């Protein structure tokens, strides 16, 4: 097992160096060619490992099988991760580094630029004294979300292929593109995947398991202004960028991500750009509660209506689209999936942490596509930022839990 863990770490360090950022502005599938290029290399590795049916389709979806070695029927278990990373943090020239036997205290990530991950800012570091931490150099994303999930699943595959005496049912592996932009399973063929249940390996700290997500929507807003020389602008100029600022000010301040936690939803302004003549804004809207989610969308629509009444019809254009739904109501019909994961954690001395995801996973949409799919931990922290890190020992624990899940389902005659 030690060699398999080392292979996992080596694979992770190689994988995160590859820029696989998805692009929310793209209309192609996958949204970036670099995801497809990376996926093709991953498939070759999977085939070399012994997953003879590993393949990638034109949309960048990867599927493979570990055949059952049982003489009786058990549920087919799917293990799913995504290969893309976010694009809102620098993703080029990622330089992962390993701090072995972390002694505690602040971590100097980049001596040249004096970039430090401090314990005061990130007290969770204190939980990992004596462990081996993989970080960035403080200038880019790391990409443990979700390349950690990928390599953990591949470590499971490598172990089972190398140890045929370990009993297991059929296991289906799936890697998706474009999860970070909410399009990870748009072209994922659930019927072809053929799993009875699945887990996305896309969570955070050790022990976490999630079967509740936000209800999610994206709002694209365009504001049409009227530009004119400021010296003669009275009663004529209509500044699109000032209207954008006014719109944002009409949304509740206490419902921004920085002021919310747990089950509290939010409006998040991803970006705004523009000038007097035209401005554009992009929001994501989130809430676990369906009624509150609907209320948030309706409030934004009323704000747009008000501004159009004040500045003229067509000044503000709103394109509001739902992204995914809270998967809880689908998972609750199959709670044995969650219960089995919790049992697997306890078998490995891990106390399950059941909490709602303050985000989304491919599993949210898959659950509504007929594949119940909660989310379990990878072991990473500080996703979507330059202070992202993951302990190697946490990755090893993720592998152990996945193997226990597989063995538990193999025992369910």
C-alpha positions as CSV (number, residue, x, y, z in Angstrom):
1,X,0.0,0.0,0.0
2,X,2.9,2.3,0.7
3,X,3.9,2.3,-3.0
4,X,0.4,3.0,-4.1
5,X,0.2,6.0,-1.8
6,X,3.5,7.2,-3.2
7,X,2.2,6.8,-6.7
8,X,-0.9,8.8,-5.7
9,X,1.2,11.7,-4.4
10,X,3.5,11.6,-7.5
11,X,0.4,11.6,-9.7
12,X,-1.1,14.5,-7.8
13,X,2.0,16.6,-8.1
14,X,2.1,16.0,-11.8
15,X,-1.6,16.6,-12.3
16,X,-1.8,19.9,-10.5
17,X,1.0,21.4,-12.6
18,X,-1.4,21.1,-15.6
19,X,-3.6,24.1,-16.1
20,X,-7.2,22.7,-16.7
21,X,-9.2,25.8,-15.9
22,X,-12.7,25.8,-17.3
23,X,-14.1,28.9,-19.0
24,X,-17.6,30.2,-18.0
25,X,-17.7,32.4,-21.1
26,X,-17.1,29.5,-23.5
27,X,-19.9,27.8,-25.4
28,X,-18.0,24.7,-26.3
29,X,-18.0,21.4,-24.4
30,X,-15.7,21.0,-22.8
31,X,-15.3,24.7,-22.3
32,X,-11.5,24.6,-22.9
33,X,-9.3,22.4,-25.1
34,X,-6.8,22.0,-22.3
35,X,-9.3,20.0,-20.3
36,X,-9.7,17.6,-23.3
37,X,-5.9,17.3,-23.8
38,X,-5.4,16.6,-20.1
39,X,-8.2,14.0,-20.0
40,X,-6.7,12.1,-22.9
41,X,-3.4,11.8,-21.0
42,X,-5.3,10.6,-17.9
43,X,-7.0,7.9,-20.0
44,X,-3.7,6.6,-21.2
45,X,-2.5,6.3,-17.6
46,X,-5.7,4.5,-16.6
47,X,-5.2,2.0,-19.5
48,X,-1.6,1.4,-18.5
49,X,-2.8,0.8,-14.9
50,X,-5.1,-2.0,-16.2
51,X,-8.4,-0.2,-16.7
52,X,-8.7,-1.6,-20.2
53,X,-12.0,0.1,-21.1
54,X,-11.0,3.6,-20.0
55,X,-12.1,6.1,-22.6
56,X,-12.9,9.8,-23.0
57,X,-15.7,11.1,-25.2
58,X,-15.8,14.3,-27.3
59,X,-17.2,16.3,-24.4
60,X,-14.3,15.4,-22.1
61,X,-16.2,12.9,-19.9
62,X,-14.0,9.9,-18.8
63,X,-15.4,6.6,-17.8
64,X,-13.8,3.3,-16.8
65,X,-14.7,0.0,-15.1
66,X,-13.2,-2.2,-12.4
67,X,-15.1,-5.5,-13.1
68,X,-16.7,-7.3,-10.2
69,X,-14.8,-10.4,-8.8
70,X,-17.9,-11.7,-7.0
71,X,-20.1,-14.6,-7.9
72,X,-23.2,-12.8,-6.7
73,X,-24.9,-9.5,-7.6
74,X,-24.3,-6.3,-5.6
75,X,-24.9,-2.7,-6.4
76,X,-22.6,-1.1,-9.0
77,X,-20.8,1.8,-7.2
78,X,-19.6,4.9,-9.0
79,X,-16.7,7.1,-8.0
80,X,-16.7,10.5,-9.6
81,X,-14.3,13.5,-9.6
82,X,-13.8,16.5,-11.8
83,X,-10.7,17.4,-13.8
84,X,-11.3,21.1,-14.2
85,X,-10.2,23.9,-11.9
86,X,-11.6,27.5,-11.4
87,X,-10.4,30.3,-13.6
88,X,-10.8,33.2,-11.2
89,X,-7.5,32.6,-9.4
90,X,-4.1,32.3,-11.4
91,X,-3.8,28.8,-12.8
92,X,-0.7,29.0,-15.0
93,X,2.7,27.8,-13.8
94,X,1.4,26.1,-10.7
95,X,4.3,25.0,-8.5
96,X,3.2,22.6,-5.8
97,X,5.5,21.9,-2.9
98,X,5.6,19.4,0.0
99,X,6.3,20.4,3.6
100,X,7.2,17.2,5.3
101,X,6.6,16.7,9.0
102,X,5.0,20.1,9.4
103,X,6.3,21.4,12.8
104,X,3.5,23.9,13.4
105,X,3.5,27.7,13.1
106,X,3.4,29.9,10.0
107,X,4.4,28.4,6.6
108,X,6.6,30.4,4.3
109,X,5.3,29.5,0.9
110,X,7.4,31.9,-1.2
111,X,10.6,33.3,0.2
112,X,11.2,35.5,-2.8
113,X,7.9,37.3,-2.5
114,X,7.6,36.7,1.3
115,X,4.2,35.0,1.0
116,X,3.2,33.3,4.3
117,X,0.3,31.1,5.3
118,X,-0.2,32.2,8.9
119,X,-1.7,30.1,11.7
120,X,-3.6,33.3,12.8
121,X,-5.4,33.5,9.5
122,X,-5.6,29.7,9.0
123,X,-5.8,28.1,12.4
124,X,-6.8,24.8,10.9
125,X,-3.1,24.3,10.2
126,X,-2.6,23.4,13.8
127,X,-4.6,20.2,13.3
128,X,-1.8,18.9,11.0
129,X,1.3,19.2,13.0
130,X,3.6,16.3,12.1
131,X,1.9,15.6,8.8
132,X,3.1,16.3,5.2
133,X,1.4,19.2,3.6
134,X,1.1,20.0,-0.1
135,X,0.7,23.7,-0.9
136,X,1.2,26.1,-3.7
137,X,4.0,28.8,-3.8
138,X,1.3,31.3,-2.8
139,X,0.9,32.8,-6.2
140,X,-1.6,30.4,-7.8
141,X,-4.3,27.9,-7.2
142,X,-3.2,24.4,-6.2
143,X,-6.0,22.4,-7.8
144,X,-6.7,19.8,-5.1
145,X,-10.3,20.7,-6.0
146,X,-10.6,18.2,-7.5
147,X,-7.4,16.6,-8.7
148,X,-7.1,15.2,-5.2
149,X,-10.4,13.3,-5.8
150,X,-9.1,12.0,-9.1
151,X,-5.8,10.6,-7.8
152,X,-7.6,9.1,-4.7
153,X,-10.0,7.3,-7.0
154,X,-7.1,6.1,-9.2
155,X,-5.3,4.8,-6.0
156,X,-8.4,2.8,-5.2
157,X,-8.3,1.4,-8.8
158,X,-4.6,0.6,-8.6
159,X,-5.0,-1.2,-5.2
160,X,-7.9,-3.3,-6.4
161,X,-6.2,-4.3,-9.6
162,X,-3.0,-5.2,-7.8
163,X,-4.9,-7.2,-5.1
164,X,-7.5,-9.3,-6.8
165,X,-8.2,-11.2,-3.5
166,X,-10.0,-8.1,-2.2
167,X,-13.7,-8.8,-2.9
168,X,-15.7,-6.1,-4.6
169,X,-18.6,-5.5,-7.0
170,X,-18.4,-3.6,-10.2
171,X,-17.0,-0.1,-9.8
172,X,-17.5,2.6,-12.3
173,X,-15.1,5.5,-12.4
174,X,-16.1,8.9,-13.9
175,X,-14.1,12.1,-14.4
176,X,-16.0,15.2,-15.6
177,X,-14.9,18.5,-17.1
178,X,-16.5,21.9,-16.4
179,X,-17.8,21.2,-12.9
180,X,-16.5,24.5,-11.7
181,X,-18.8,26.4,-14.1
182,X,-21.8,24.2,-13.4
183,X,-21.7,22.2,-16.6
184,X,-19.9,19.1,-15.4
185,X,-22.6,16.6,-16.2
186,X,-24.4,18.3,-19.1
187,X,-23.1,15.6,-21.4
188,X,-22.6,12.8,-18.9
189,X,-24.4,9.7,-20.0
190,X,-25.9,8.3,-16.8
191,X,-27.3,5.3,-18.5
192,X,-23.9,4.4,-20.1
193,X,-22.2,4.9,-16.8
194,X,-24.4,2.3,-15.4
195,X,-23.9,2.8,-11.7
196,X,-26.7,2.1,-9.1
197,X,-25.3,4.7,-6.8
198,X,-22.2,7.0,-6.7
199,X,-20.1,9.3,-4.6
200,X,-18.4,12.4,-5.8
201,X,-15.0,12.7,-4.1
202,X,-15.0,16.4,-4.0
203,X,-15.3,17.5,-0.4
204,X,-13.0,19.2,2.1
205,X,-11.6,18.0,5.5
206,X,-11.4,14.4,6.6
207,X,-14.8,13.0,7.7
208,X,-17.0,15.4,5.7
209,X,-19.9,13.9,3.9
210,X,-22.6,16.0,2.2
211,X,-26.0,15.2,0.8
212,X,-27.4,18.8,0.9
213,X,-26.4,21.4,-1.6
214,X,-27.6,24.9,-2.4
215,X,-30.3,25.6,-4.9
216,X,-28.3,27.6,-7.4
217,X,-28.9,30.2,-10.2
218,X,-26.7,32.5,-12.3
219,X,-27.7,36.0,-13.2
220,X,-26.1,37.7,-16.2
221,X,-26.9,41.4,-16.2
222,X,-26.2,43.9,-19.0
223,X,-26.8,47.6,-18.5
224,X,-27.1,50.0,-21.4
225,X,-26.1,53.6,-20.7
226,X,-26.0,56.8,-22.6
227,X,-22.6,58.5,-23.0
228,X,-22.1,62.1,-23.6
229,X,-19.4,64.7,-22.9
230,X,-19.5,65.4,-19.1
231,X,-19.5,69.1,-19.8
232,X,-23.0,68.9,-21.4
233,X,-24.3,65.8,-19.6
234,X,-27.1,67.3,-17.5
235,X,-30.4,65.4,-18.0
236,X,-28.7,63.4,-20.8
237,X,-26.0,61.1,-19.5
238,X,-27.0,57.7,-18.2
239,X,-24.0,56.0,-16.6
240,X,-24.2,52.2,-17.0
241,X,-21.4,51.7,-14.4
242,X,-23.2,53.9,-11.8
243,X,-26.4,52.0,-12.4
244,X,-24.5,48.8,-11.8
245,X,-23.3,50.2,-8.5
246,X,-26.9,51.2,-7.7
247,X,-28.2,47.7,-8.5
248,X,-25.6,46.0,-6.2
249,X,-26.4,48.4,-3.4
250,X,-30.1,47.4,-3.6
251,X,-29.2,43.8,-2.7
252,X,-29.0,42.9,1.0
253,X,-25.5,43.5,2.3
254,X,-25.9,40.8,5.0
255,X,-26.7,38.3,2.3
256,X,-23.2,38.4,0.8
257,X,-20.9,35.3,1.1
258,X,-18.6,37.1,3.6
259,X,-21.5,37.4,6.1
260,X,-23.2,34.0,5.7
261,X,-22.6,30.5,6.9
262,X,-24.4,27.2,7.5
263,X,-27.8,27.2,5.8
264,X,-27.7,30.9,5.0
265,X,-27.9,31.8,1.3
266,X,-26.3,34.7,-0.6
267,X,-26.0,36.9,-3.6
268,X,-22.4,36.8,-4.9
269,X,-21.1,39.3,-7.4
270,X,-18.6,37.3,-9.3
271,X,-17.5,40.2,-11.5
272,X,-18.5,43.6,-12.9
273,X,-17.0,45.5,-15.8
274,X,-18.0,48.5,-17.8
275,X,-18.0,52.2,-18.4
276,X,-20.5,54.9,-18.9
277,X,-21.9,53.4,-22.1
278,X,-22.3,49.8,-21.0
279,X,-21.7,47.6,-18.0
280,X,-22.0,43.9,-17.3
281,X,-22.4,42.0,-14.1
282,X,-22.4,38.3,-13.1
283,X,-24.0,37.0,-9.9
284,X,-24.5,33.6,-8.5
285,X,-27.5,33.2,-6.2
286,X,-27.6,30.4,-3.6
287,X,-29.9,29.1,-0.9
288,X,-30.6,25.6,0.6
289,X,-34.2,26.5,1.2
290,X,-36.3,26.4,-2.0
291,X,-38.7,29.2,-0.9
292,X,-35.9,31.5,0.2
293,X,-34.1,30.7,-3.1
294,X,-37.2,31.7,-5.0
295,X,-37.5,34.9,-3.0
296,X,-33.9,35.9,-3.7
297,X,-34.5,35.5,-7.5
298,X,-37.8,37.5,-7.3
299,X,-36.1,40.3,-5.3
300,X,-33.4,40.6,-8.0
301,X,-36.1,40.7,-10.7
302,X,-37.9,43.5,-8.8
303,X,-34.7,45.5,-8.5
304,X,-34.2,45.2,-12.3
305,X,-37.9,46.3,-12.9
306,X,-37.4,49.3,-10.6
307,X,-34.3,50.4,-12.4
308,X,-35.9,50.1,-15.7
309,X,-38.8,52.2,-14.5
310,X,-36.4,54.8,-13.3
311,X,-34.0,54.9,-16.3
312,X,-36.1,53.6,-19.1
313,X,-37.3,50.3,-20.5
314,X,-34.4,48.1,-21.7
315,X,-31.7,49.9,-19.6
316,X,-31.1,46.8,-17.5
317,X,-31.3,43.3,-19.1
318,X,-31.4,40.2,-16.9
319,X,-30.7,36.7,-17.9
320,X,-31.5,34.5,-14.9
321,X,-30.9,30.7,-15.2
322,X,-31.1,28.0,-12.6
323,X,-28.0,25.9,-12.3
324,X,-28.8,23.0,-10.0
325,X,-31.1,22.0,-7.1
326,X,-30.6,20.9,-3.6
327,X,-30.0,17.1,-3.9
328,X,-31.3,16.3,-0.4
329,X,-34.8,15.3,-1.4
330,X,-33.3,12.8,-3.9
331,X,-30.6,11.4,-1.5
332,X,-33.1,10.9,1.3
333,X,-34.8,8.3,-0.8
334,X,-31.5,6.3,-0.7
335,X,-30.0,7.1,2.7
336,X,-28.2,3.7,2.8
337,X,-25.6,5.5,0.6
338,X,-24.9,8.0,3.3
339,X,-25.1,5.4,6.0
340,X,-22.6,3.2,4.2
341,X,-20.1,6.0,3.9
342,X,-20.5,6.9,7.6
343,X,-19.9,3.2,8.5
344,X,-16.8,3.2,6.3
345,X,-15.4,6.2,8.0
346,X,-16.0,4.8,11.5
347,X,-14.2,1.5,10.4
348,X,-11.2,3.7,9.8
349,X,-11.4,5.6,13.0
350,X,-12.9,8.7,11.4
351,X,-15.9,10.5,12.9
352,X,-18.3,11.5,10.1
353,X,-19.1,15.2,9.7
354,X,-22.5,15.5,8.0
355,X,-22.9,19.1,6.8
356,X,-24.6,21.0,4.0
357,X,-22.3,21.9,1.1
358,X,-22.0,25.7,0.7
359,X,-21.6,25.1,-3.0
360,X,-22.4,22.4,-5.4
361,X,-21.1,19.2,-6.9
362,X,-21.8,17.2,-9.9
363,X,-23.7,14.9,-7.6
364,X,-26.4,17.5,-7.2
365,X,-27.4,17.3,-10.9
366,X,-26.6,13.6,-11.1
367,X,-29.1,12.9,-8.3
368,X,-31.8,14.5,-10.3
369,X,-30.7,12.6,-13.4
370,X,-31.4,9.3,-11.6
371,X,-28.0,8.6,-10.0
372,X,-28.1,9.3,-6.2
373,X,-24.7,10.8,-5.5
374,X,-23.6,12.3,-2.1
375,X,-20.2,13.9,-1.7
376,X,-17.3,12.8,0.5
377,X,-14.0,14.3,1.5
378,X,-10.7,14.6,-0.3
379,X,-8.9,16.1,2.7
380,X,-8.2,19.5,1.2
381,X,-8.5,23.0,2.7
382,X,-8.9,26.6,1.4
383,X,-10.2,25.6,-2.0
384,X,-10.4,28.3,-4.7
385,X,-7.5,30.3,-3.3
386,X,-3.7,30.7,-3.3
387,X,-3.6,29.3,0.3
388,X,-5.0,26.0,-0.7
389,X,-3.4,22.9,0.8
390,X,-3.9,19.2,1.4
391,X,-2.2,16.9,3.9
392,X,-0.9,13.7,2.3
393,X,-2.2,11.7,5.3
394,X,-5.7,13.0,4.6
395,X,-5.5,11.8,1.0
396,X,-4.5,8.4,2.3
397,X,-7.5,8.4,4.7
398,X,-9.8,9.2,1.7
399,X,-8.5,6.1,-0.1
400,X,-9.1,3.9,2.9
401,X,-12.7,5.1,3.2
402,X,-13.4,4.5,-0.5
403,X,-12.0,1.0,-0.2
404,X,-14.1,0.3,2.8
405,X,-17.2,1.6,1.0
406,X,-16.5,-0.8,-1.8
407,X,-15.9,-3.7,0.6
408,X,-19.1,-2.9,2.5
409,X,-21.2,-3.0,-0.6
410,X,-19.5,-6.3,-1.6
411,X,-20.8,-7.8,1.7
412,X,-24.4,-6.8,1.0
413,X,-25.7,-10.0,-0.7
